[in-house]
Amino acid sequence: MDAYLLSQYVLSGLVIGLIYSLMAIGITFIYGIMKMINWSMGEFYMIGSYVQYALLATVLGWDLWYLALPLAMASVFLLGIVVQRFLLRPMYLGGLERRDEYATIITIALMVLFRNLAIVLGGPNQFSPKDYARATSLLTLPISGNRMVALVGTVVLLLLFYVLTRKTWVGRAFRGAAQNRVGIQTAGVDVLRLDMLAFGVGVALAAAAGALLAPDFLVYPENGAISTFKGFEIIVIGGLGSLMGSVVGGLLLGLIEALGSVFLSPGYKDLYGFVLLLGLLAFRPTGLFGERERTV
Amino acid sequence: MLNALRTFLLAAVAAATLAVPAFAQAPIKIGVLTPLSPPGDAAAGQFIVRGAKMAAEEINGQGGVLGGRKIELIVEDDAGTPEKGAAGLRKLVSQDHVVAVVGQFHSSVTEAVQDLAEQLKVPVFLTQASAKKLTEKHLTYTFRTHVIDPDRVTLWNKWIQQQGFKRVAILAENTDYGVGLVEETKKQFASMNVKADLKTIIFDRAVVDLTPQLLEIKNWKPDLFINVGIGTPMYLISKQAYDVGLVPATPMLISYDAPARPEYWKNLGEKGTYATFIVYYHPTMKLTPRGEAFRTRYLEQFKEQPVYGGLNAYAQVMLVADAINAAKSDKPDDIVKALLGTKFTGWNGTVAFTRGEGPYWQQWTPPMLFLQYGKPEQPFTEAKIVYPPELKTGDLMMAPKR
């Protein structure tokens, strides 16, 4: 095997794996706080890409993509808050008792609703923003400027997210809620309001992924499907509820897909992640960084 | 009370009397079953619907069929998936009572639809579904007025020989269309004695990151790259092949006519330059009076050149109407008989359905041309015809080094 080609595959896998981990962090963050799976995560990714495209095509112009990105994230953050407040909050009876099936039904319904709304409002065709930057190279890998921007954007957002959860008061509250939703209420935190914020932040991360990848992966009503797919794969590999697991899981998934493409066949790229996932579940059912939940 | 009852009965009798001629003039319904949402090639479906609607308007404007009955189109979205295609056809036949269905685009969908059409005994028309096996099954109710894959492959093999390409790579989606083209190319490379190496990779149509596949192809150093994606995958391949540096340094042939559509440049920008693509219609073509009238009306209405899918769907609705008139009946079996026994005017020639050998069963084939864009945002009308030699308006241009 040509070492040059191998390095290209590995780099390409790590880059896309890290970008997908943004999606995984959104899913796992919402799960960690609210203890629910958001099945419509891909649709928030899709909405992020549409908002980004619409802002660039109509208001900002193609060069101001870096302004459109936070605006797209903010719009989806607000949408997430509205969804949580009016559609998901009734899941909790008295702030504690949770009806899990409720969240599943609501988020699957939202998935169908958002996809169809995208078709009604934007039509069924693909759109593509103009390139964010010119093609470049990352060590041995020729890479599109968009992918490079997405990579840098992902690293910046991961750092900001780390600061938010580790260095701020609200971050401490998030971590407290993730550990014990009853305990955090005894400390005077309105956990339902915290949920609203957590859901908004989680879906805004998905929107960021959608906006960053829009020029490379296009904007169309079903564009969130594959990244949701990858996001769920990553959180199972990394461990549900673990933020570190999401990043490591993303990198590992990218790497496995790359190596499988080199040594087996690039035609079955998506199969290798599932083989890893199944193998891992057999030996470590909680994933790499997940912990077995203990309840009293 | 008695008076009221009498009035009611009289009104009912009058209404029933009036309803008889109305029923006699009931419209004849034709279904348009085509992709109008993802994962299907929804843009193609929209052009198909556009052409079919223009045909219905034209027929109705000229007094309809069978001495005054109007044509009513019922449009259904198959979303490019076999299950939605089958459900759509069932609805069109059992609920809407259509007499024929046009608009089939994706071969995988058509395969499900045509088997069901055989059971439901309603003719289906393949507008842009080109897999060989669709007409090779020799089904009674399947008619195609589009190219078939072996002809497409024969043409690109001849082009490969003429250009002297020595290493040809194909990246194809895992649909009946993509897999069929790969298999056919392998077969014909042997039978036509094409002196070139061939590398083929088939990918899952749902995948969006094709970088590993494209890197492998790039490192194999082909001198021709064939893009066999339909709809979104075609754009993803084109974009990402440019990003990894495979194209435009290596010439790329796109397997169908999507670059002729207005959204091509919007989606690809300069990355779409130097692409060669296969079309079945070119604005410089001489059309039949029917095709010419359509082109003129289309230009007036939409201020752009018609796209082949629209032309073909238009011609298919027109020929169903002609078949209904020839059969003097709106029964699907009578329409099938008329389709087999009559010659029709298509958009660029006379259409006749014969039951030939292999895939040439109830099949009519339009011409094929290879076009190339030589500069960014070049209008479709200005793209050079680079193959076949007898129609050529320019040579294949190689891209300057980036």
Chai-1 contact restraints between the chains, C-beta under 6 A:
chainA,res_idxA,chainB,res_idxB,connection_type,confidence,min_distance_angstrom,max_distance_angstrom,comment,restraint_id
A,L5,B,N219,contact,1.0,0.0,6.0,A-B,restraint_1
A,Q8,B,L215,contact,1.0,0.0,6.0,A-B,restraint_2
A,Y9,B,P212,contact,1.0,0.0,6.0,A-B,restraint_3
A,S12,B,T211,contact,1.0,0.0,6.0,A-B,restraint_4
A,I16,B,D209,contact,1.0,0.0,6.0,A-B,restraint_5
A,I119,B,S37,contact,1.0,0.0,6.0,A-B,restraint_6
A,P124,B,S37,contact,1.0,0.0,6.0,A-B,restraint_7
A,P124,B,P38,contact,1.0,0.0,6.0,A-B,restraint_8
A,P124,B,A42,contact,1.0,0.0,6.0,A-B,restraint_9
A,N125,B,A42,contact,1.0,0.0,6.0,A-B,restraint_10
A,N125,B,A43,contact,1.0,0.0,6.0,A-B,restraint_11
A,N125,B,E263,contact,1.0,0.0,6.0,A-B,restraint_12
A,Q126,B,T232,contact,1.0,0.0,6.0,A-B,restraint_13
A,Q126,B,Y235,contact,1.0,0.0,6.0,A-B,restraint_14
A,Q126,B,N267,contact,1.0,0.0,6.0,A-B,restraint_15
A,S128,B,N267,contact,1.0,0.0,6.0,A-B,restraint_16
A,A135,B,D243,contact,1.0,0.0,6.0,A-B,restraint_17
A,P142,B,V244,contact,1.0,0.0,6.0,A-B,restraint_18
A,P142,B,G245,contact,1.0,0.0,6.0,A-B,restraint_19
A,S144,B,D243,contact,1.0,0.0,6.0,A-B,restraint_20
A,F217,B,V208,contact,1.0,0.0,6.0,A-B,restraint_21
A,Y220,B,P38,contact,1.0,0.0,6.0,A-B,restraint_22
A,P221,B,P38,contact,1.0,0.0,6.0,A-B,restraint_23
A,E222,B,P38,contact,1.0,0.0,6.0,A-B,restraint_24
A,I226,B,V208,contact,1.0,0.0,6.0,A-B,restraint_25
A,S261,B,P212,contact,1.0,0.0,6.0,A-B,restraint_26
A,P266,B,I201,contact,1.0,0.0,6.0,A-B,restraint_27
A,P266,B,P212,contact,1.0,0.0,6.0,A-B,restraint_28
A,P266,B,Q213,contact,1.0,0.0,6.0,A-B,restraint_29
A,P266,B,E216,contact,1.0,0.0,6.0,A-B,restraint_30
A,G267,B,I201,contact,1.0,0.0,6.0,A-B,restraint_31
A,G267,B,I202,contact,1.0,0.0,6.0,A-B,restraint_32
A,G267,B,F203,contact,1.0,0.0,6.0,A-B,restraint_33
A,K269,B,P212,contact,1.0,0.0,6.0,A-B,restraint_34
A,D270,B,D204,contact,1.0,0.0,6.0,A-B,restraint_35
